[in-house]
């Protein structure tokens, strides 16, 4: 199988990860397109016999981080107040518990720091090994494990509605 054909087989995984990471269908599709463009332009750099999926996720991670940096430099973040939205807007028909749980999980994932969210999604959603995640994100395996542990703990707290404990910094 040609590397270009194999690359096409990974598009559904890239799209799923991008959508979970960004939470905006159009921006996620743009991220996948940018990733594929970069991969095709640098296909000569791919080492035959290595994991193409890990290589593609490494490219996607780098593109995503670069986009975040550019966006942070351009515009300030503005938050919105949920109190301005009528409660009736949040109503769900009975029997939709699974849908609500997925919505809550998605909401909680979006509140994780990007570093933790990436690791949680790559291991939990994409079922990548710690070693593959470490390779894709260019971080040590120990960092993968600690980010995963902190990310899972924070997800549990967010899903349970528990506010994280704020640690006080001692200034000397």
Secondary structure, DSSP 4 states (H G I P E B T S, - for coil): --HHHHHHHTHHHHHHHHHHHH--HHHHHHHHHHHHHHHHHTGGGSPTTS-HHHHHHHHHHHHHHHHHHHHHHH-------GGGS-GGGG---TT-HHHHHHHHHHHHHHTS-HHHHHHHIIIIIS---HHHHHHHHT--HHHHHHHHHHHHHHHHHHHHTPPPPPPPPPP-
